[in-house]
Amino acid sequence: MKPLKYLNHYNEQTKAQVHKLIDEDKLGLHLLNKYKTSHGIKNDKALFSYVNELKNEHLKKAPPLSKIIYDGKINVIHNALGTHHFISRVQGSKLKAKNEIRISSMFKSVPEEFLKMIAVHELAHFKEKEHNKAFYQLCQFMQPSYHQAEFDLRLYLTHMETNKKIEEWA
């Protein structure tokens, strides 16, 4: 059996079920049946509004976000799906801080649950820097289905690794 790099830490039973879906060429259909459509957040302006609304709803005391964009290079350069940056600059005698989130442009044509999972993950880093228990509790607070969405996103990435797209989401 070929290793499933996005599902390495899952138990053998789960990996066997995923291998069965792959062998029967049903993994894409499984995801399509669960998530019918893609979201409508296709540009950086809409993404900024979407993520900022999430921040304002769940992290009221967090510092404002100065930039939220789709980044076409993010998965190549950072080997990640999203990044968060804390940028401090000295301007005159003042220290200016900017908070940025960059989300891989592959998320322009996926179900909203996947986009929300990445946005929630990056927002959680503004409060919790490490991937610890408090971090994942915060993610679950912002998106109660966070862990399921993360698992399904891992299934999607596994499906994409076989160079197959789910055309109905595009």
N, C-alpha and C positions, 0 to 999 in steps of 0.2 A: 504494500500500500504506500502511495506517495504521501510524504509528510504534509500536514496542513499547517503552514507557518502562522496563520492568523488564529489558529485554534490549538496551539501547542499545549497550553496549560489546562485544557478541558479534559475530562475523563475519557477513557477508551470507548465507552458505550456511546457517548455523544459523537466522538470522531467517527465511529463505525456508521452511525446513522447519516452523518454528512457524506461519508464515502459512498454509501448506498445511493443517496440522492444524486451525487456526481456521476456515479456509474450508470444510473438510469437516465441521466441527462434531465433531471427534474429539479435541480437546485434553483435555477432561475424561475421556474414555474411556481415553486414553493414561495419564493420571495414576492413574486407578482401577485399571487393569491392573497398574501398577507398585507401587502402594501400596494394598493391599486394605482395610485398616481404619484407623480412628482409634485413638488411644491412650485409656487410661482415666483420665488425670490431669485431672480435671474441676474440682477446687477448689484453693484456695490452700494448704491444708495438704499435700495430695498433691504439689503443685508444689514446695513448699519441700523436702520430703523428696527428691524426684527430683533437683532441681538441687543440693542439698547433697551427695547421694551422688556426683554427677559431680565436684563440687568436691573432696570428700575423696579420691576415687580418683585424680584427675589433678593437683590443685593443693594438696597437703597443707600447704604452708607459707603459703598465702594466708590472709589474715585471715578470721575467721568472717563468715558472712552473717547479718544480723539480720532481713532481710525479703525475701521473694520472693513476688510476687503477680501474678495476672492483672489487667490494667488495661484497662478498656473505653474509656478516653479516649486511650490512648497513640498510636494512629495518627493521630488528629485533631490533637492538641496538638503532638506531637513529630515528626510525619511519619516515624515509625520503627516497627519491629516489636517492639523491646525496648529498654530503657534500663538503664543501671547508674548508681548514685549513690554517691559517697563523701561522707558527711555527718559533719562534725565539730562538736561542741557543747562549750561550756565548762559544766561542772556543778561549782560550787564552785571548788575549786582544781585540778580534774582536767579533762583534755581527753578527751572520749568520742568515739570514732569508730564510725560505723555504715556498713555496706555493704549496699546494697539493689539488687535486680534487679526490674524490672517487665517483664512480657511481655504483649503485646497479647492481649486476650481472644479474638481470632479463632483463636488457637492451641489453644483448648479442643477443637476438633473437626477436627483434622488428623492425619495419620499421625505416629507418634512420631519419625520421622526429621527432620521439620520442626521439631517442638518441641525436639528435642535440638540441632539446628543453631543455633537462636536462643539456647538456654541456653549452649551451648559458646561462641558468639560473645560473649555478655555476660560470661561467666566469664573469657574470654581478656583482656578489658579490665582485669581486676584485676592482671594481670601486664604486659601491653603496652597502653599507652594509645592508640597510633596504629595505623591499619590499614597495617602494614608487613609485610615478609617474615616477620619473627619472629612477628608476630601470627597470620598465616595458617598458619605451621608449627605453632604451638601449637594452633590450631583443629583442624588435621589430626591432631595427636597425640591429642587428646581424642576426635575422631570421624574415623576414617580416610576415610569417605565424605563429608566435609564439603563439598567443592566440588560433588559431584554433588547432594547434598541442597540446597545453595544454588541451583543451577541449576533443579532441579525445583520448589523453592519459588517461584522467579521465574516459572516456567511456571504454577504455581497462581495466583499473583497476577495474571498476565496473563489467565488464565481467569476469575477473579473480577471483573476489571474489566469484563467483558461482562455483569455481573450474573447470572452463572450459578453455582449452587452444585453441589457434588458431593454429592448427597443421601445416598449410601451412607456417607459419613463423618460426617454430622451426628448 
